[in-house]
Amino acid sequence: MTTTERPGTRRRTALAEFLKARRARIDPTDVGLEPGGRRRTAGLRREEVALLAGVGLTWYTWLEQGRPINASYQVLDAIARTLLLDAPARLHLYDLAEATPVRFTAPTTEVPESVLIVLRSLDPVPAVLVNSRFDVIEANDAHTELFSGWHSLPCVHKNLLWCCVTEPLARQRITNYDEVVPYFIGRLRAEYARHVDDPEWGEDIRRLSELSEEFRELWGRHDVIAPSPSNLRFDHGRAGELTFVNQELVAEGAGDLRIRVYTPADAATWDRLPRTRA
């Protein structure tokens, strides 16, 4: 934090950016407005959001400008409905506006042995223990061997998202890359509201934005995604085409840690999985 930056400034800035980005994505006809004449910018105007939400234009403008004003649940609900936010995006809005109880998650310094036992017991199904930023804390042997030889450059960050957007060959190896990476970034955005004032998170996002134009563009969309099963289609050097269903399992009593499990999605993947082992 700079000497001139007051507490909460980053959070209000993030809230302002989120509102602007989501307002720009709404077609006027989606909320019952006439298309009207040519618009200078895409989406709804501020005055239209204020009118539809039943709030004052000056107040809403201040909210989008990141000014230090308070917003009630009722007002945020009205704005969320106007911007057609789904449940994860609505929760993200509440978190940014600090309209939900603040949840502090202490950094996990020691992984419970019970969690490591579960992780290892999933073998031969690949599984990895990560935190809410997708830093790799631990992996079972099946996961390690599945992705052995993955990097054409030295792996410095040990982070699932970094391993995708900074690896030059990732698009060749993940054949549904355009589904996997937006999902990761949408999950990261959902978690970000709880860490807006965390300098490590801010630095991580800043560096990713500098290194990857793709990350910068997707991050700027402000998509918010809740945990859900997702597919990974992976072209493995020895085993060929593999298809997995990824799911996140919450590791209770382990802070923000969760286990990502790669379950083979079809018989062919089950048959080929042994070929991934060293």
N, C-alpha and C positions, 0 to 999 in steps of 0.2 A: 504494500500500500504506500503510495506517495505521501509526502507531507501535506499535500493539499486535498487528498482524497479522504472523504469522511466515511465512517463505517456504513455499510449498506449501499454504497454508490454502485459497486459492481452488480449487486443484485437488482437494483432499480434499472440499471442499463440493460441487463439481460431481459428483464420484464418488458422494457420498452421495445427492444429488438424483436422479442417474441410476438408482441401484439402487432407490430408493423408487418412482420412477415406473414402472419396468419390473416391479417386483414387484406393483404395484397392477393391472397389466393381465393377470395370469395367472389364469385360471379354475382352481380346484383340480382340476376334472375333467380339465383338459388335461395334468396331470402325474400322473394316476393316483390322486388323492385323492378320497375321498367328499365330496360337496357339504356334508354336515353341516348344522348349524342355521344360524340367522341370524347373519351376520357384521356387525360394527360398521363395517368398512371393506372396500372392494373388494379382490379379489386374494388373494395368499398372505400368511400371517402370517410374521413374521420367523423364528419357531421352525420353521415348515414349510420355509422356504428352507434354514435351517441343517441340518435333518434330511436333506432330500433331497440337499443338496450334500455332506453328510458333514463339516461343520465345526462348531466349537463355537458355541453360541448367543451367548455373551458376545462372542466374537471377531467374529461377523458383526454383532452389534449395534453394536460399536465401529466397524466398517467403515462402516455406514450412518450413524453419528453423525459421521463425518468425523474420527475420531481418527487420530493419526499412527502407523499400524501398517503392517507390510509384508505383502504377499500374494504367494505364489508362483504360477508359471504353473499348476501343478496345481490349486491352490485356485480360481484365477480361472476355469479351464476348467470346474470342477464348478459354480461359481455360474452361469456362462454357460449351461451345459446346463440347469440348473434353471429359469432365467429364459427359456429358449427363444429365446436371442439368435441372430440370423442373423449371417453373417460380418461385415458392416460394423459392427453393434452390438457384436460381440465384440471387434473391433479397437479400437473406441471405448472399451470397458471397459479393455482393456490400456493404452491411451494414458493414460487418466485415472489408472489405478493405477500408472503409470510402470513397467509390466512389459515394455515394449518399449524398444529403444534410443531414446534421445531424439534427435529429428531437428530440427535447427535450420535454418530456411530464412531466409537473409539477405534483408532487404527488397530488392526489385528496384528499382534506381534508374535503370537504363538498359536499354531494350528492344533486344535485338540486331536489327540491320537485317534479318537473314535472316528473323526472325519477322514483321517488318512487311511484307516482300515476300510471304510466304505469305499473310498476312491480306489484302493488297490483291489478290492474284492470284485469290482466291476469288470476287470480283465477276464476275457479277451475283448470286451467292448471298450473302445477308447474313451477316456474321460480325463478332464482337466479341472483343477481347482483354481478359480479366478476370483478377483474382487470386483467391485462395481465398475471399475475402470478397465476391466479385462486384463489386468496384470496377471501373468501366470505365477501362481504360488507353488503349485505342485502338479505333477501329471503322473498317470499310471504308465506302465511300460508299453501298453498297447497304443496309447496316444503318442508317446515319445517315438516309437518305431514307425507309426503311421506317417509322421511328419519329419522323419529323419531325412536329411538332405534337402529340406525345404528351401533353405536360404541360399541364394546366389551371392549375397553379401553377408558380412558378419552380423549375427543377431546381438543387438545391444540392449534392446528394451524388454524382451521377454513379455510381450503384450500381444494378444490375439489381433487387435485392430491394427497396431503398428505393423505386425507381420503381414497383413494384407495390403495396406495402402502404400507401404514403402518397399515392398518386394517386387522387383520388375517382372518376375515370371508368375505372379499370383493370378493374373487373368487367364493364363494358359492352364494353370493347374486347378483352379476353382472354376468349373464350367458354368456355374450359375452365380458368378461373381457379382453381377448387377443386382442380385437379390440379397446376397450375404452381407456385403458392405453397407448398403443402406439400412439393413436391420441392425447391424452393430452400432452404427452412428445414431439411429433412432433410440436404441436402448441407452447409449451413452448420454444422449440429450435428456432422456427421462430421469436419469440419475443425477444429472448436473445441477438441477434445482436445489438439491441438498448440499451441494459443494461449491456454490457460486463464490463464496468468500475464501475458499481453500486455494492458497497460492500454488500448490503442486498441481491441482487440476487446471488452473488457469495457464500455467506454464506448459503443461502437456498439450492443451488445446492450441495454444499459440504456436508451438513448434510444429505440430501436425499441420496446422493451417499454412505455415510457411513452406513445409516440405511437400505437401500434396494439394494441388489445385482441386482434385476430386473431393478430398475431405472438406476443404474450405467451402465448396459449393453445396455439398450435402448438409454440412453443419449449418449453413446459412438458411436452409429451408425450414429449420425449426420443427422437423417431424419428430413426434414423440411416440415411442412404441413400447407397449407393455410386453412382459415376458410371454412368449408363446412358442410352441414347437416350430422349428424352421428346418428347411432342407439344406443339405450341403452335398453338392455333386463334385466329386474330386477325381481328377485324372492322375492316378498313381503310377509311377514309373514301372514298377514290377507287377502290380496287381491289375492295372487297367482302370476302367471306369467304376467308381464306387459311389453309392448314394446312401447318405445317412440322414436320420432325423435327429436334430439337436434339441435337447431339452435342458433347462436349468433347474437344478434341485437345490433348494435353500439348505445351507448347512447351519442348523440351529445351534445357537451358542457360540458362533464363530464370526460375530460381527457382520460385515457385508459380504462374506464369502459365499460362493455358490459353486456347485459342481455342474459343469457342462458335459453331458453324456452324448456320445455319438453312436446311436443305435442303428445298425444296418437296416435299410428300408425295404430290402427285397432279398430273395433267395440268392441271386447272383452275387450280391455284396457279401452275404454270409459266406458263400463258397470261396470268394476271392480274398477275404480278410486275412487268412493265414499267410498269404503271400506278402503281406506288409511287414511281417516280422523279420527281424534281422537273422 
